[in-house]
Amino acid sequence: MTTAVLRAVSSDPSTERLARIDEITTAARRVPFGLTVLLWVAAVLYGLGYGAAKLFSAVWFALVWIAIAVRLGWTEARKPKINTDSDAGA
């Protein structure tokens, strides 16, 4: 059908070009629609899972970093203060 339409529209049809178009059309018709849709659904779900894993790992790292910073700050604040004034003993 594609070949007939192209031959009618084109003033100088090339049989080699029309044969390639027919090959592409035949190959495209062999691709199963259901399998293609399932592949795209799986790809979207995989991408969402991958993104969620990266997001949660970054959030976890940030929370752990903040907790350690608070702990170190708390420890530093509880250290006894040493008087370093030179005239304090005089």
Backbone hydrogen bonds in HBPLUS format (Angstrom, degrees):
<---DONOR---> <-ACCEPTOR-->    atom                        ^
c    i                          cat <-CA-CA->   ^        H-A-AA   ^      H-
h    n   atom  resd res      DA  || num        DHA   H-A  angle D-A-AA Bond
n    s   type  num  typ     dist DA aas  dist angle  dist       angle   num
A0005-VAL N   A0001-MET O   3.13 MM   4  6.35 158.9  2.17 150.1 155.4     1
A0006-LEU N   A0002-THR O   2.96 MM   4  6.15 166.3  1.98 154.0 157.7     2
A0007-ARG N   A0003-THR O   2.91 MM   4  6.04 155.2  1.98 148.6 155.6     3
A0008-ALA N   A0004-ALA O   3.08 MM   4  6.19 149.8  2.17 140.0 147.6     4
A0009-VAL N   A0005-VAL O   3.04 MM   4  6.26 150.2  2.13 147.9 155.7     5
A0010-SER N   A0006-LEU O   2.90 MM   4  5.82 165.6  1.92 148.8 153.5     6
A0018-LEU N   A0014-SER O   3.02 MM   4  6.27 162.2  2.05 153.6 158.9     7
A0019-ALA N   A0015-THR O   2.90 MM   4  5.99 146.5  2.02 138.4 147.5     8
A0020-ARG N   A0016-GLU O   3.04 MM   4  6.34 152.9  2.11 144.4 151.0     9
A0021-ILE N   A0017-ARG O   3.01 MM   4  6.29 155.4  2.07 147.2 154.0    10
A0022-ASP N   A0018-LEU O   2.94 MM   4  6.16 154.6  2.00 144.2 151.0    11
A0023-GLU N   A0019-ALA O   2.94 MM   4  6.22 148.6  2.04 143.8 152.6    12
A0024-ILE N   A0020-ARG O   2.96 MM   4  6.25 159.6  2.00 151.2 155.9    13
A0025-THR N   A0021-ILE O   2.93 MM   4  6.14 159.8  1.97 148.5 154.4    14
A0026-THR N   A0022-ASP O   2.90 MM   4  6.05 159.3  1.95 147.4 152.8    15
A0027-ALA N   A0023-GLU O   2.92 MM   4  6.11 161.7  1.95 149.7 154.7    16
A0028-ALA N   A0024-ILE O   2.87 MM   4  6.02 154.7  1.94 147.6 154.9    17
A0029-ARG N   A0025-THR O   3.01 MM   4  6.19 146.3  2.12 143.9 152.4    18
A0030-ARG N   A0027-ALA O   3.22 MM   3  5.26 138.7  2.40  96.3 107.5    19
A0031-VAL N   A0028-ALA O   3.37 MM   3  5.59 155.0  2.44 102.8 109.6    20
A0036-THR N   A0032-PRO O   3.15 MM   4  6.33 152.5  2.23 144.6 152.4    21
A0037-VAL N   A0033-PHE O   2.95 MM   4  6.24 158.5  1.99 155.7 161.3    22
A0038-LEU N   A0034-GLY O   2.96 MM   4  6.19 162.5  1.99 149.1 154.1    23
A0039-LEU N   A0035-LEU O   2.93 MM   4  6.08 149.6  2.02 141.7 150.0    24
A0040-TRP N   A0036-THR O   3.07 MM   4  6.35 157.3  2.12 148.3 153.3    25
A0041-VAL N   A0037-VAL O   2.94 MM   4  6.20 158.8  1.99 152.9 159.1    26
A0042-ALA N   A0038-LEU O   2.90 MM   4  6.04 162.4  1.93 147.4 152.5    27
A0043-ALA N   A0039-LEU O   2.89 MM   4  6.09 152.0  1.97 143.9 152.2    28
A0044-VAL N   A0040-TRP O   2.96 MM   4  6.15 156.7  2.01 147.1 152.6    29
A0045-LEU N   A0041-VAL O   2.97 MM   4  6.22 166.6  1.99 153.1 156.7    30
A0046-TYR N   A0042-ALA O   2.85 MM   4  5.96 157.7  1.90 148.0 154.7    31
A0047-GLY N   A0043-ALA O   2.92 MM   4  6.04 158.1  1.97 143.8 149.9    32
A0048-LEU N   A0044-VAL O   2.91 MM   4  6.17 155.6  1.97 149.5 156.2    33
A0049-GLY N   A0045-LEU O   2.94 MM   4  6.13 159.7  1.98 147.4 153.0    34
A0050-TYR N   A0046-TYR O   2.84 MM   4  6.03 157.7  1.89 150.4 156.9    35
A0051-GLY N   A0047-GLY O   2.90 MM   4  6.04 163.1  1.93 147.8 152.5    36
A0052-ALA N   A0048-LEU O   2.88 MM   4  6.03 158.1  1.93 147.2 153.5    37
A0053-ALA N   A0049-GLY O   2.94 MM   4  6.09 156.9  1.99 145.5 151.7    38
A0054-LYS N   A0050-TYR O   3.03 MM   4  6.28 159.9  2.07 149.0 154.1    39
A0055-LEU N   A0051-GLY O   2.88 MM   4  6.06 158.5  1.93 148.6 155.0    40
A0056-PHE N   A0052-ALA O   2.86 MM   4  6.02 169.8  1.88 153.7 156.2    41
A0057-SER N   A0053-ALA O   2.95 MM   4  6.03 153.4  2.02 143.6 151.3    42
A0058-ALA N   A0054-LYS O   3.01 MM   4  6.17 152.2  2.09 143.6 150.9    43
A0059-VAL N   A0055-LEU O   2.91 MM   4  6.18 157.9  1.96 151.2 157.7    44
A0060-TRP N   A0056-PHE O   2.83 MM   4  5.93 159.7  1.87 145.5 151.5    45
A0061-PHE N   A0057-SER O   2.99 MM   4  6.10 159.3  2.03 142.0 147.4    46
A0062-ALA N   A0058-ALA O   3.00 MM   4  6.20 158.0  2.05 145.0 150.9    47
A0063-LEU N   A0059-VAL O   2.91 MM   4  6.17 160.5  1.95 153.0 158.0    48
A0064-VAL N   A0060-TRP O   2.95 MM   4  6.15 164.3  1.98 154.2 158.3    49
A0065-TRP N   A0061-PHE O   2.90 MM   4  6.03 159.6  1.94 148.4 154.6    50
A0066-ILE N   A0062-ALA O   2.93 MM   4  6.13 158.5  1.98 148.6 154.0    51
A0067-ALA N   A0063-LEU O   2.93 MM   4  6.14 160.6  1.97 148.4 153.8    52
A0068-ILE N   A0064-VAL O   2.95 MM   4  6.16 161.3  1.99 152.7 157.1    53
A0069-ALA N   A0065-TRP O   2.96 MM   4  6.14 156.2  2.02 145.9 153.0    54
A0070-VAL N   A0066-ILE O   2.91 MM   4  6.14 158.3  1.95 152.6 158.1    55
A0071-ARG N   A0067-ALA O   2.96 MM   4  6.15 159.6  2.00 146.2 152.1    56
A0072-LEU N   A0068-ILE O   2.91 MM   4  6.11 162.6  1.94 151.6 155.8    57
A0073-GLY N   A0069-ALA O   2.93 MM   4  6.07 156.9  1.98 145.4 152.3    58
A0074-TRP N   A0070-VAL O   2.83 MM   4  5.98 156.4  1.88 150.2 156.9    59
A0075-THR N   A0071-ARG O   2.95 MM   4  6.15 160.2  1.99 148.1 153.3    60
A0076-GLU N   A0072-LEU O   2.92 MM   4  6.08 157.7  1.98 145.9 152.3    61
A0077-ALA N   A0073-GLY O   2.92 MM   4  6.09 151.2  2.00 145.9 153.4    62
A0078-ARG N   A0074-TRP O   3.12 MM   4  6.30 136.5  2.32 142.7 153.3    63
